[in-house]
Amino acid sequence: MISAVATSNLIARKVMSSTWDHVIQAEIENAALVWPDSLAKTLDYVPDSACSVGPRDLAALQPDRPRHVRALYATGWTAGHGSRMKELVGLVCETELNSIVIEIKDDLGEISYVSGVPLAASIGASVRKIGDLERMLEELHGSGVYPIARLVVFKDPHLAAARPDLAICDSSGKPWRDGRGMTWTDPRKREVWQYNLAIAREAARAGFREIQFDYVRFPDDARLTMTSNGAGMEGKDRVDAIVDFLAYARQELEPYKVVVTADVFGLVCSSRSDMGIGQILEDMAVHVDYVAPMVYPSHYRKGEYGIENPNAAPGATVRRSLSDAQARLAQVQSGARIIPWLQDFSLGHTYTAREVRAQIEAAHECGIYEFMLWNPRNVYTMGALGGPSPEDACRTKPQLGPFPEDVVLLLEGPESTSRREALSFPYRLDALSLEGL
């Protein structure tokens, strides 16, 4: 017989994962696309950025930043659940890991804490997944764990629905929708920039030392070669919009002395086109401290890089992708470093400690000793990780205490209305899987 507490925790863990189907589908869309190099840009490139560029001294910028960041990812739901976070912090402190990437705004446009940003309040974007953000960050710092804020930028159906004037539209003038019916905000709209950077500044004030921008791109739809709403940034093409946003972001965040990272498609490391989404590696690298390619082997088509099945050859796939990125960045001398997202989940091929470790070793062979592990359910393979690094030896033991009321808050909190359907038991109790929990 499963106890009531155990049952609540099972349900909460399912909800905190943002549901497996939604998250894994979103990640396939966010990292797996392949567009022909011949795909043309639509508008003239007219650079507009006046922000200072070039490498920054990260040790001076953030003295407590690990020399080599090795992180895992946590959803907002996980971060707000004390016992789950305690487990992840324990994993970090027992292994070579030293950091946690925490989702503060997801690809539904939901902010993981109660935000004071006026626009966020007016559109109801806050979902109280994390009850006390500052306290959580204090406890992470106290445990010697470096926190990184993940902020999804332009895939924001919540803002796009509340403010259609900020949505990207198709040629008919109607809000464009992706294959799952989601609307996106327009990367050319400066008000969209300001909204996301207000959240980023709020995160920095709360105690995050690093801001990581994800979905810094246009939607991946070849039909969007032309749109009807170019107002606000006339004359800009996709690449310009993305580059100018990053330049503006670095300028706006400069007073907060945070490290700035941008996630990119894995194939951006090798593609010379913008892949229809506005991402060109060299152009983006000029305005960030790190580029983070999502080099998940499962997201490369068969035959890519001459590898028969990239998903079954994780080391070779990661090695080739990162080598391409290094060669390109060396030519432009941007100063940006590379920190790859590595795969710690199974999709089309079973990933064990061997497959996860092969990716880490491939990065090492490229001279890259930093990485981030992605698992949508936040369940990680401890056997793939080495012991604590001597450079992290000063870390203390985890200080996060249990929060027994967290499940009640998740189930009954007034800010959780957008998750009501998930909490209305789409999972029958007898069908809940214990695997990986």
C-alpha positions in Angstrom: 0.0 0.0 0.0 1.4 3.4 -1.0 1.0 6.0 1.7 -0.7 9.3 1.2 2.6 11.2 1.5 4.2 8.9 -1.1 1.2 9.3 -3.4 1.4 13.1 -3.1 5.1 13.0 -3.9 4.6 10.8 -6.9 1.9 13.2 -8.3 4.1 16.2 -7.5 7.1 14.7 -9.3 5.0 14.1 -12.4 3.7 17.7 -12.3 7.2 19.2 -11.5 8.6 17.5 -14.6 6.1 19.6 -16.6 4.8 16.3 -17.9 7.1 14.1 -19.9 5.2 14.3 -23.2 5.2 18.1 -23.3 8.8 18.6 -22.3 10.4 15.9 -24.5 8.3 17.2 -27.5 9.5 20.7 -26.8 13.1 19.6 -26.6 12.8 17.8 -29.9 11.5 21.0 -31.5 14.2 23.1 -29.8 17.2 21.1 -30.8 16.6 18.7 -33.6 15.8 20.7 -36.6 17.7 20.4 -39.8 17.4 23.2 -42.4 19.2 23.4 -45.7 22.2 25.8 -46.0 20.6 27.3 -49.0 17.7 28.8 -47.0 17.9 32.5 -47.6 17.6 35.3 -45.1 14.7 37.5 -45.9 15.8 41.1 -45.2 19.0 43.1 -45.4 21.5 42.9 -42.6 21.9 46.3 -41.1 23.9 46.1 -37.8 22.7 48.4 -35.1 24.4 47.4 -31.9 26.5 49.9 -30.0 27.2 47.8 -27.0 30.7 47.0 -26.1 31.8 43.5 -27.1 34.7 41.2 -26.5 35.9 38.8 -23.8 35.3 39.6 -20.1 37.3 38.4 -17.1 34.8 36.0 -15.6 36.9 35.4 -12.4 36.7 39.2 -11.7 33.1 39.4 -12.8 32.0 36.5 -10.5 34.7 35.5 -8.0 32.6 32.6 -6.7 32.0 31.1 -10.1 33.5 27.6 -10.5 36.5 27.6 -12.8 34.8 24.9 -14.8 31.0 24.8 -14.5 29.5 21.3 -14.5 25.8 21.5 -14.1 22.5 19.7 -14.1 19.1 21.1 -15.0 16.1 21.6 -12.7 12.6 22.6 -13.7 10.8 25.3 -11.7 8.6 22.6 -10.1 11.6 20.6 -9.0 13.4 23.7 -7.7 10.4 24.6 -5.6 10.1 21.1 -4.0 12.4 20.9 -1.0 13.1 17.2 -0.9 13.7 17.0 -4.7 16.1 19.9 -4.6 17.9 18.4 -1.6 18.4 15.2 -3.7 19.8 17.2 -6.6 22.1 19.3 -4.3 23.3 16.1 -2.7 24.1 14.6 -6.2 26.0 17.8 -7.1 28.0 17.7 -3.9 28.9 14.0 -4.1 30.1 14.2 -7.7 32.2 16.3 -10.1 29.1 18.6 -10.6 29.1 22.0 -9.0 26.1 23.9 -10.4 22.4 23.8 -11.1 20.6 25.4 -14.0 17.2 26.5 -12.6 14.3 27.3 -14.9 12.9 30.7 -14.0 10.7 31.1 -17.1 9.6 28.1 -19.3 8.4 27.6 -22.8 4.8 28.1 -21.8 5.7 31.6 -20.7 5.3 30.8 -17.0 7.6 32.4 -14.5 8.5 30.0 -11.7 8.1 32.5 -8.8 5.9 35.5 -8.0 7.4 38.2 -10.2 7.3 41.9 -9.4 7.6 42.8 -13.1 4.5 44.9 -13.9 3.7 43.3 -17.2 4.1 39.8 -15.8 1.7 40.7 -13.0 -0.8 42.2 -15.4 -0.9 39.1 -17.7 -0.8 36.6 -14.8 2.5 35.0 -15.9 3.7 34.0 -12.4 3.1 30.4 -11.2 4.4 29.9 -7.7 6.5 26.9 -8.3 9.3 28.3 -6.1 7.8 29.7 -2.9 10.8 31.7 -1.7 13.4 32.3 -4.5 15.9 34.3 -2.4 15.9 31.7 0.4 16.4 28.9 -2.1 19.4 30.7 -3.6 20.9 31.5 -0.2 20.7 27.8 0.6 22.4 26.9 -2.7 25.2 29.4 -2.1 25.5 28.0 1.4 26.0 24.5 0.0 28.6 25.7 -2.4 26.3 25.2 -5.4 26.5 27.7 -8.2 23.0 28.7 -9.5 22.3 29.6 -13.1 18.9 31.0 -14.2 17.5 29.5 -17.4 15.1 32.0 -19.1 13.1 31.0 -22.2 12.9 34.1 -24.3 10.9 34.2 -27.5 8.8 31.0 -27.2 6.3 32.7 -24.9 2.7 31.7 -25.7 1.4 33.3 -22.5 2.7 36.8 -23.4 1.7 36.3 -27.1 -1.8 35.4 -26.1 -2.2 38.2 -23.7 -0.6 40.8 -26.0 -1.3 39.8 -29.7 0.5 42.9 -30.8 3.7 41.3 -29.5 3.1 38.0 -31.3 4.9 37.0 -34.4 2.3 36.9 -37.2 2.1 35.1 -40.5 1.7 36.9 -43.8 -2.1 37.2 -43.3 -1.5 39.2 -40.2 -2.8 36.6 -37.8 -0.7 35.2 -34.9 1.4 32.3 -36.2 1.0 29.0 -34.4 3.4 26.1 -34.3 2.5 22.5 -34.8 1.2 22.3 -31.2 -0.9 25.4 -31.5 1.5 27.6 -29.6 2.0 31.3 -30.4 5.4 32.9 -30.1 6.5 36.5 -29.4 8.2 38.4 -32.1 12.0 38.6 -31.6 12.0 42.0 -33.4 9.8 43.7 -30.7 11.7 45.7 -28.3 9.0 45.5 -25.7 9.5 41.7 -25.7 13.2 42.3 -25.1 12.4 44.6 -22.2 10.0 42.2 -20.6 12.5 39.3 -20.6 15.3 41.5 -19.4 13.2 42.8 -16.6 12.8 39.2 -15.5 16.5 38.6 -15.9 17.4 41.6 -13.8 14.9 40.4 -11.1 16.7 37.1 -11.1 20.1 38.7 -10.8 18.9 40.8 -7.8 17.5 37.6 -6.2 21.0 36.1 -6.2 21.5 34.3 -9.6 25.1 34.8 -10.8 24.5 33.8 -14.4 21.6 34.2 -16.8 21.1 31.7 -19.6 18.8 32.6 -22.5 17.1 29.7 -24.3 14.9 29.9 -27.4 16.9 32.9 -28.5 15.6 32.4 -32.0 12.7 32.6 -34.5 10.2 29.8 -34.8 11.5 26.9 -36.9 9.0 27.1 -39.7 10.1 27.6 -43.3 6.8 29.2 -44.0 7.8 32.2 -42.0 10.2 33.6 -44.6 7.9 36.7 -44.6 5.7 38.1 -41.8 3.2 40.9 -41.7 4.3 42.6 -38.6 7.8 44.0 -39.1 6.9 47.2 -37.2 9.2 48.2 -34.4 12.4 47.0 -36.0 12.0 47.7 -39.7 14.7 46.5 -42.1 15.9 43.8 -39.8 16.4 40.2 -40.8 16.4 37.2 -38.4 20.1 37.3 -37.6 20.0 41.0 -36.8 17.1 40.6 -34.4 18.8 37.9 -32.5 22.2 39.6 -32.4 20.7 42.9 -31.4 18.7 41.3 -28.6 21.9 39.7 -27.2 23.8 43.0 -27.5 21.0 44.8 -25.7 20.8 42.1 -23.0 24.5 42.3 -22.3 24.3 46.1 -22.0 21.2 46.0 -19.7 22.7 43.3 -17.4 26.2 44.9 -17.2 25.5 46.6 -13.8 24.5 43.3 -12.3 27.9 41.6 -13.2 26.2 38.4 -14.3 27.6 35.9 -16.7 25.5 35.8 -19.9 25.0 32.5 -21.9 22.9 31.8 -25.0 21.7 28.3 -25.9 21.9 27.3 -29.6 20.9 24.4 -31.8 23.5 21.7 -31.9 23.7 22.0 -35.7 24.5 25.7 -35.4 28.0 24.6 -34.6 28.4 23.3 -38.2 25.8 25.1 -40.3 26.9 28.3 -42.2 23.3 29.4 -42.6 21.0 30.8 -39.9 18.9 27.6 -40.3 15.8 29.8 -40.7 15.9 30.7 -37.0 18.4 33.6 -36.8 21.2 31.8 -35.1 24.7 32.2 -36.5 27.3 31.0 -34.1 30.0 33.7 -34.7 27.5 36.6 -34.6 25.9 35.5 -31.4 29.2 34.7 -29.7 30.4 38.3 -29.9 27.8 39.4 -27.4 27.8 36.6 -24.8 30.3 35.0 -22.4 29.2 31.5 -23.3 27.4 29.8 -26.1 25.7 26.6 -25.1 25.1 24.2 -28.0 22.5 21.5 -27.4 24.6 18.7 -28.9 22.2 15.9 -27.9 23.1 12.9 -30.2 19.5 11.8 -30.4 18.7 15.0 -32.3 21.0 14.4 -35.2 19.7 12.6 -38.3 21.3 9.4 -39.4 24.3 10.0 -41.6 25.0 13.4 -40.1 28.8 14.1 -40.0 29.2 10.8 -41.8 28.1 8.9 -38.7 25.7 6.1 -39.5 23.7 6.6 -36.3 24.8 9.6 -34.3 22.4 8.6 -31.4 24.3 5.3 -31.0 27.7 7.1 -31.2 27.4 9.9 -28.7 31.1 10.5 -28.3 31.9 10.9 -32.0 28.8 13.1 -32.5 29.6 15.4 -29.6 33.3 15.5 -30.6 32.6 16.5 -34.2 30.0 19.2 -33.3 32.2 20.8 -30.7 35.3 20.7 -32.9 33.4 22.6 -35.6 32.3 25.2 -33.1 35.8 25.7 -31.7 37.3 26.1 -35.2 34.7 28.8 -36.1 35.0 30.8 -32.9 38.8 30.7 -33.1 38.6 32.5 -36.4 36.5 35.4 -35.1 38.3 35.6 -31.7 35.0 36.6 -29.9 36.2 35.5 -26.5 33.1 33.5 -25.9 33.6 30.1 -24.3 31.7 26.9 -25.1 29.7 25.0 -22.6 27.7 22.1 -24.2 24.3 20.7 -23.2 24.8 17.0 -23.0 22.2 14.2 -23.2 21.2 12.3 -20.0 18.0 10.8 -21.3 17.0 8.1 -23.7 15.2 8.8 -27.0 15.5 6.2 -29.7 18.5 4.6 -28.1 19.0 3.6 -24.4 21.4 5.9 -22.6 23.3 4.5 -19.7 26.3 5.8 -17.8 28.5 4.7 -20.7 26.7 6.9 -23.2 26.6 9.9 -20.9 30.2 9.6 -20.0 31.2 9.2 -23.6 29.9 12.7 -24.2 31.7 14.2 -21.3 35.0 12.6 -22.4 34.4 13.8 -26.0 34.2 17.4 -24.6 37.4 16.8 -22.7 39.1 15.7 -25.8 38.2 19.0 -27.4 39.7 20.8 -24.4 36.3 21.7 -23.0 36.0 20.8 -19.3 32.5 22.4 -18.7 29.2 20.9 -19.5 25.5 20.8 -18.5 23.4 17.7 -18.3 19.8 17.7 -19.6 17.1 15.4 -18.4 13.5 16.7 -18.7 12.5 14.8 -15.6 15.6 15.9 -13.7 16.7 12.3 -13.1 20.4 11.9 -13.6 22.9 9.1 -14.1 25.3 9.3 -11.1 27.4 6.4 -12.5 28.4 8.7 -15.4 30.0 11.2 -13.1 33.4 11.4 -11.4 34.0 12.3 -7.8 34.3 15.9 -6.5 37.0 17.9 -8.2 39.8 19.3 -6.0 38.9 22.8 -7.2 35.5 22.4 -5.6 36.8 20.9 -2.3 35.8 23.9 -0.3 32.1 23.2 -0.7 30.0 22.5 2.3 27.4 19.7 2.7 23.9 20.3 1.5 21.9 22.6 3.8 18.5 22.4 2.1 15.9 21.3 4.6 12.7 19.4 3.8 9.6 21.3 3.0 6.8 18.9 3.9 4.1 21.4 2.9 5.4 21.9 -0.7 3.1 19.3 -2.1 0.1 21.0 -0.5 1.2 24.3 -2.0 1.5 22.8 -5.4 -1.9 21.2 -5.2 -3.8 24.0 -3.6 -1.9 27.2 -4.2 -3.9 29.9 -6.0 -1.1 30.6 -8.4 -1.2 27.0 -9.7 -4.4 27.5 -11.8 -2.6 27.0 -15.0 -1.6 23.5 -13.9 -5.1 22.5 -12.8 -5.6 20.2 -15.7 -2.3 18.4 -14.8 -3.4 18.2 -11.2 -6.8 16.8 -12.2 -5.1 13.4 -12.5 -4.4 12.7 -16.1 -2.3 10.0 -14.5 -4.4 7.3 -12.8 -2.9 6.5 -9.4 -2.4 2.8 -10.3 -0.7 3.8 -13.6 1.9 6.1 -12.0 5.3 4.9 -13.0 7.9 4.5 -10.3 10.7 4.3 -12.9 13.3 7.0 -12.3 11.6 8.6 -9.4 
